[in-house]
Amino acid sequence: MSETGEPREIRNFGPELDFVKPDNDVLIVKLFGTWKIGSQVPGFNRLTKELEKDSLIRKIRFDSSGLGRWDSILITFLLKIANYCEQKQIELTTEGLPEGVINLCKLASSVPERTAIRTSQIKLSLTTRVGIHVARIWGSIAETITFVGEIAIDFFRFLTGRARFRWSDLLLIIQESGAQALPIVSLISLLVGLILAFVGSIQLKMFGAQIYIANLVAIAMVRAMGAIMTGIIMAGRTGASFAARIGSMQVNEEIDALKTAGLPPMEFLVLPRIIALAVMMPLLTLYANLMGILGGMIVGVGGFDIGIREYLNATKGSLTLTTVGIGLFSSFIFGILVATAGCLRGMQCSRSASAVGEATTSAVVTSIVSIIIATAIITIGCNILGI
């Protein structure tokens, strides 16, 4: 390209630039050749040097009459020019470019509206904020009641043999919620038994009544602590897993696919998980009770010279079927609560990756709070009934 700005007819050579100044404050950037990936693009410093030579230039235009084929490498080069002009406060017009180039440049430089920031900048009154929170709480309560009602209907369908789910899924969930949870239940329950024995021995040894360590550990584990600790373990392990899996299915639109196929998600996904955890929780609690008693026996036999047979006889004498039944009933309720909370938060999950994490966290918190509240209610009820 000559300094006079005469256009070239050849379009198949590599990318080239030329500059023409029709006025003192206007610079025309002429584009020639084929701008394709793999070709040697002219250095961007050629344009900057041209602008530095003449500080009067306040406007840049383009001439693409000699431009051949092009792809994204041309868009990248033009965006560099646009950013530079924005920094130097130079007006840039795209009228001389092909329509396709103009549209792609607009698309590449567009920024989506940040609605979250705009929302956060709106100042709401105290009454409005309270009303929003009350509406959210009421909506959450309504969703929970609806969810529990659907579970009750599906469970009735299960009892009558009309529930639609795969038994292989139920057996798999039973395995994941039962046998695979034994290691963590063993460790935590054993340590809880050790802790109860050590704490109780501090006071009992003052009276020479170390033998009652067996009674203390046995009653505490079997009546309450075994079920509570197992419920909390399953809330963090299995309840969170339920929420994450169902939430991921919401994100991937798999639940919508089930509905399209005519399979109710409540029966196909939720019901097997609730049944599996409700069945396995009493069994895990029995195992946790044995591990807790074993932990107490380790302290009693190893630290206070209590005989193994003597310790076992004291444990047997302190336990009744009522005490064992209360613990098993509590664990059954805890299993239903943990599974329901996990599935509920998973079904409420919105369609984003961050929402899956929020659903998992909410499931664990809801499960633990429900376990504590249920424990308080059961304890008060047993006290009123005198058992």
Secondary structure, DSSP 4 states (H G I P E B T S, - for coil): --TT-PPP---SSPPEEEEEEEETTEEEEEEEEEE-TTS-PPPTHHHHHHHHH-TT--EEEEEEEEEEEE-HHHHHHHHHHHHHHHHHT-EE--TTS-HHHHHHHHHHH-----HHHHHHHSPPPHHHHHHHHHHHHHHHHHHHHHHHHHHHHHHHHHHTT-----HHHHHHHHHHHTGGGHHHHHHHHHHHHHHHHHHHHHHHTTTT-TTHHHHHHHHHIIIIIHHHHHHHHHIIIIIHHHHHHHHHHHHTTHHHHHHHTT--HIIIIIHHHHHHHHHHHHHHHHHHHHHHHHHHHHHHHHHH---HHHHHHHHHHH--HHHHHHHHHHHHHHHHHHHHHHHHHHHT--SSHHHHHHHHHHHHHHHHHHHHHHHHHHHHHHHHHT-
